[in-house]
Amino acid sequence: MSVRRGGHPALRDIGIDIPRGAITGLLGPSGCGKTTLLRTIVGTQSHVSGQVDVLGRPAGSPELRGLVGYVTQAASVYEDLTVAQNVHYFATIFGTKDAVSESIAAVGLDDKADAQASDLSGGQRSRVSLACALVSRPQVLILDEPTVGLDPVLRADLWRRFRRLADDGVTLLVSSHVMDEAEQCDNLILMREGGLVAELTPDELRARTGHNNLEKAFLALIEAGGQ
Ligand SMILES: Nc1ncnc2c1ncn2[C@@H]1O[C@H](COP(=O)(O)OP(=O)(O)OP(=O)(O)O)[C@@H](O)[C@H]1O
């Protein structure tokens, strides 16, 4: 599929398969089209040509709403509500009020459940957004740079939670700038300037480039034009 944004091509002839129950990392330089690709899969992107199917249905189909969770790059929370009220709001929409506590616990915010969102740090707000996405118990979780602004301990903790979700059968697609996070992924989609550079595992990336360090491997692949 291809996407035009602002009259210019933002994605060009992308053809990928994202495996179920695994963590797929989406990596590439700023502006290469990562968010556009995520929005296309969620079904919120206009000017898409070609075909995008999610769980066997066209992206954005009404039946997919509770099945696909999306956490945008900027935390989207209601500042005048508490953490619990934010998550409860989405639980009400999806009919999953029994999942409120487990979703707040899953992002490590139990002790902040009654705090007003406006009083939280940036990293805590991001985690509220994630809890709101988890509360529908989605089968597919689309995360746009979910660990930006988080300290290394919290980052490692979130990646452990992502792994547990994948082990439970959830399909995760996670965009990142940080190549050490690529290490945590089962599969990698590497992009550049709206195009697909490669679709491979971290080990395949190392083998193809001869670099053990994934950052160096990615740069080598980019310089070689994805060949
Ligand atoms: N609202 C918009 N209108 C027009 N063009 C846009 C819009 N948003 C993004 N673009 C363009 O689409 C292309 C892809 O942007 P996108 O946000 O998908 O990149 P990205 O890889 O997610 O970047 P980053 O890592 O910086 O978030 C860029 O060339 C950008 O200028």
PDBQT file of the ligand as one rigid body, heavy atoms in Angstrom, charges set to zero:
ROOT
HETATM    1  N1  LIG A 301      -0.254  16.111   9.081  1.00  0.00    +0.000 N 
HETATM    2  C1  LIG A 301       0.604  15.983   8.072  1.00  0.00    +0.000 A 
HETATM    3  N2  LIG A 301       0.396  16.594   6.889  1.00  0.00    +0.000 NA
HETATM    4  C2  LIG A 301       1.255  16.448   5.857  1.00  0.00    +0.000 A 
HETATM    5  N3  LIG A 301       2.351  15.704   5.912  1.00  0.00    +0.000 NA
HETATM    6  C3  LIG A 301       2.626  15.079   7.056  1.00  0.00    +0.000 A 
HETATM    7  C4  LIG A 301       1.769  15.166   8.200  1.00  0.00    +0.000 A 
HETATM    8  N4  LIG A 301       2.298  14.423   9.198  1.00  0.00    +0.000 NA
HETATM    9  C5  LIG A 301       3.433  13.901   8.702  1.00  0.00    +0.000 A 
HETATM   10  N5  LIG A 301       3.621  14.277   7.423  1.00  0.00    +0.000 N 
HETATM   11  C6  LIG A 301       4.742  13.882   6.558  1.00  0.00    +0.000 C 
HETATM   12  O1  LIG A 301       4.698  12.465   6.363  1.00  0.00    +0.000 OA
HETATM   13  C7  LIG A 301       6.007  11.915   6.405  1.00  0.00    +0.000 C 
HETATM   14  C8  LIG A 301       6.061  10.800   7.436  1.00  0.00    +0.000 C 
HETATM   15  O2  LIG A 301       5.809  11.321   8.743  1.00  0.00    +0.000 OA
HETATM   16  P1  LIG A 301       5.649  10.372  10.017  1.00  0.00    +0.000 P 
HETATM   17  O3  LIG A 301       5.096  11.204  11.128  1.00  0.00    +0.000 OA
HETATM   18  O4  LIG A 301       4.910   9.165   9.609  1.00  0.00    +0.000 OA
HETATM   19  O5  LIG A 301       7.188  10.000  10.321  1.00  0.00    +0.000 OA
HETATM   20  P2  LIG A 301       7.835   9.238  11.563  1.00  0.00    +0.000 P 
HETATM   21  O6  LIG A 301       8.785   8.238  10.983  1.00  0.00    +0.000 OA
HETATM   22  O7  LIG A 301       6.778   8.736  12.477  1.00  0.00    +0.000 OA
HETATM   23  O8  LIG A 301       8.671  10.404  12.282  1.00  0.00    +0.000 OA
HETATM   24  P3  LIG A 301       9.094  10.584  13.840  1.00  0.00    +0.000 P 
HETATM   25  O9  LIG A 301      10.024   9.446  14.157  1.00  0.00    +0.000 OA
HETATM   26  O10 LIG A 301       9.808  11.914  13.828  1.00  0.00    +0.000 OA
HETATM   27  O11 LIG A 301       7.844  10.590  14.651  1.00  0.00    +0.000 OA
HETATM   28  C9  LIG A 301       6.976  13.057   6.715  1.00  0.00    +0.000 C 
HETATM   29  O12 LIG A 301       7.568  13.455   5.513  1.00  0.00    +0.000 OA
HETATM   30  C10 LIG A 301       6.087  14.170   7.236  1.00  0.00    +0.000 C 
HETATM   31  O13 LIG A 301       6.585  15.432   6.868  1.00  0.00    +0.000 OA
ENDROOT
TORSDOF 0
